[in-house]
Amino acid sequence: MTTIKDFHRRSIQDKEGFWGNEAKRIDWHKPFSKVLEYSKPPFAKWFVGGETNLCHNAVDRHLAERGEQKALVWISTEVDKEESYTYRQLHAEVQRVAAMMVSLGVGKGDRVIIYMPNTPEAVFAILACARIGAVHSVVFGGFAAASLAARIDDAKPALMVTSDGGSRMGKPVLYKALVDESIKLSQFPPKSVLVFRRGLDANMPVVAGRDVDWVELAGKHKGAQVPCAWLESNEPSYILYTSGTTGKPKGVQRDVGGHAVAMAASMEYIYCGGPGETIFTTSDIGWAVGHSYIIYAPLIAGMTSIIYEGVPIRPDPGVWWKIVQDHKVKVMFSAPTAIRVLKKSDISWLKKYDLSSLKHLFLAGEPLDEPTHAWISEGLGKPVIDHYWQTETGWPVLTAMPGVEQTPIKFGSPSFPAYGYDLKLLRESDSSEAGADEKAVVVIEPPLPPGCMSTLWNDDARFVKTYFSTIPGRVLYTTFDWGIRDKDGYYFILGRTDDVINVAGHRLGTREIEEAVNMHPGIAECAVVGVADQLKGQMPMAFAVVKDPAQVASPEGRMKLEGEIMKTVDKQLGAIGRPSRVFFVALLPKTRSGKVLRRSISALAEGRDPGDLTTIEDPASLEQIKTALKGASKGTP
Ligand code: AMP
C-alpha cells in the first residue's frame, strides 16, 4: 500500500507515466500518441491524438456487463416521484434525445444550452450532446434572464433545451418563461428551443416555429440508434460559466479525454466508489459538482447515481438519510450550507435511519467551519471529508484520498493536495514560498492536471491573463484563495484573496472572522463583511443566524449575545478581528449555490446599491439585513 505522499510525488515527478497509466481506465477508440503536450504554456494538452467519447465511456461501455443495473435514480421530493433507469434504458433514452437533437440540426462542435431542473431529461440531454460531439453548457436554474442572455451571447447555441418548470419548496419555478425572456434580451438566439413539459406551468407560452415539444419529437425517434462521435481528446466537451462573477461571464471549457480519465481516477482514489455501488450527490446539475459527480464520474465508474430534486428538510430533516438507507448509498457528496441547514434541526434525525452502507460524506464548495464539521461527523459517526475545488478544476485540489491511504481528518481542513496538483503557498509580499502556519496565496504550478479547464471559451487571452498572470514574472495558476499549511502538512482555506478586508493595515480574511464567530455555541452560521470605517479603513461587521431565535428575541438578549460573540472572536482571533457590530438575522443572503453574497451585504452596510442580485436564493434575506441595519441606526442592537 502506497502513501499519499509517495503517490503525490510520483504524479508530479512523472506526469506522463502517472497519467498514461490512469488513462487505461477508459476506452479509447484510437490510442493517444503523447500523454502530455506542453509546448505552449500554460495550455496543456492531455492524451494527444487519442480519440474517445464521454457518452460511450459513461453508458455504452457498461452494457455488456451491467446493462440491467440501475444507472440513474431520480428522486423528487418536490413532485413526489421516483424513477430509475438501467444502463440499457439510459442508453436508449440518450440515443433518442441525440436523434432529436440531430433532427434539429445540431452537429459536432455546436453549442447546446441546457436550462433545466434536476430531472432525468436533463441528464439525457447532457449525455446526448456528449454522444454527438455537441458542446453542452448547462446553466443553473437560479440564474435570471439577463445572466442567461449573457451566456447565450457568449456560447451562441444552436439549440436550447428547457422544461416548462421546476419546483422549489413546493413552489413552481418557471424555466421556460425565463428562457423566453432571456432570448428576447440576447443577440444570438438559438434557432430552436426544445421543451420538456412537466405540467408545472399550465400557461406556458409557445413560440411557433421555434419551440419544439420534447414528447412530440421523441415520438418520432423511438428506438433510434445514434453512434458516438469519436473526438480527439482535446476537443471541447462542455462549457460551464463560473458562478458569482460580474460582467462578462467566464466560460470554463473542459476537454474530452483528460476529463474522462480524471473522473475515473478520482472515483477510486478520492471517493472510493466502484462499479455497482451507489453515490448520492445532492448538488444541482448546473454546478461543476453536478456535472462531475452526479453524471460523469459515477457513470464512467459504472455506479448507480442518485439525482435529487428537493431540499434537505422537506418533508422532514431525515429525508436524505432515508435515501441513504433505502438505496444503500455508499458515497455521499453535499455542501456545508446544507449541513448548516440540517444543524438547525434535532441531531436525532441523523440517527433515525440505518446508515451502515455509507462509507464517507464529502463536502465542498465553500469553507466548512470546524464546529459544523465536528457536528456532522459526530452525528453520523462516519468520516466526513471536507475537500476543496473550483469550477475551473472540475475535481478536488485539496482532499483526503482514502482510496490511496487512510489519513486522520482534522476538522476544518480539506487535508492535502490531490495527486496531479503541484500546489504551492506563496507569500503575497514577494511570491516566495510560505512556511508552516503562514497565510499565503494558493497557486498551482502548471500544467494543470487532466480534467481541469483547458481554456476559457473563445478567449485564450483572458484565460492566460485572469489565471496565470497574477504572480509577477511567473506563469502560475492562481486559485484566488488564501491558504495555510500547518506543521502536520494539513491545509486550511481562509477565503478568497479577492474577499479580503483591511483593518488598520491588517489584512484579514472574512472567512477567518466567520470561523471565530461560529465557535460560539449559539451560532448556526454567519457572514462577516468589511465595512468602510473612517478611522481604520475597514471594519468587520457580522450577520449571524442563531440556533435558538428565543435568545435574540429581546434587545437585552441581543446585546448579551453580541458581547459574548465579540469576546469569542477576541479569544479566537484577537481583538483586531472583532466585528464592530453583530446583527442577528434568520437567514443570510446567498447564491443558489450557497455562496454568501458578502459584497451585497457590505454594500448595504455602506449605504450603496447591493449590485447584481440575479443569483440570490431568497431576496427576503436582504430585507433582513436592511432591517437589522436600520435598527442599528436607531440605536437598537
Ligand atoms: P466555485 O467554482 O463556485 O465552486 O467556487 C470555488 C471557490 O469556493 C473556491 O475558490 C473557494 O473559495 C471555495 N471553496 C470550494 N470548496 C471549498 C472548501 N472545501 N473549503 C473552502 N473553500 C472552498
Residues whose N, C-alpha, C, O or C-beta is under 5 A from the ligand:
A	BS01	AMP	S243 L363 A364 G365 E366 P367 L368 D386 H387 Y388 W389 Q390 T391 E392 P414 T479 D481 I493 R496
